[in-house]
């Protein structure tokens, strides 16, 4: 399997691959009141970043193949090129912290590091795949965007020029699976906390 077909394969299965760390946390995590109180705000912040990004990018972010009808550089995309993935990392870090408060420190370290490393591994494969598509589709406009906006660490001030507009109506449709997953993680966390 060459690099391109490997990246395509991983991109098409990113949802399943990213669910594995969540299952690991749900199975092995032991939450505490403090870890829940400190981790959940980060998880909710991550989902807020995702919703902001989806309002600009639309439902195309949910497909099994890379597609983009236009190059969006407004909203969160004016600060960072991958706000959806940044949101996912914040959410994962929040849930990893929330789920592992009562685990022994070494176990907690392995669970948190394992969850985040798995996500970063998936993103290390799919981000270049997406960027290849965007470069081939939008050419110099994408190269200019790359020169102005960092991949994962956000700018303090938004980059100019910006194109794209926010559509809150797309969030319910584009984020339905994410909302279900987020809700399931909250339910499992509540059950585990109640049994502790």
HUHU-V895250 format. One record per run of one state. SS is the DSSP state (a for helix, b for strand, c for the rest). FROM is the first residue (numbers start at 1). LEN is the number of residues. Records with the same first field share a line. If there is no record, write none. Layout:
SS = FROM-LEN + FROM-LEN
This chain:
c = 1-2 + 13-1 + 29-4 + 58-1 + 63-12 + 79-4 + 100-5 + 139-1 + 149-20 + 175-1 + 196-1
a = 3-10 + 14-15 + 33-25 + 59-4 + 75-4 + 83-17 + 105-34 + 140-9 + 169-6 + 176-20
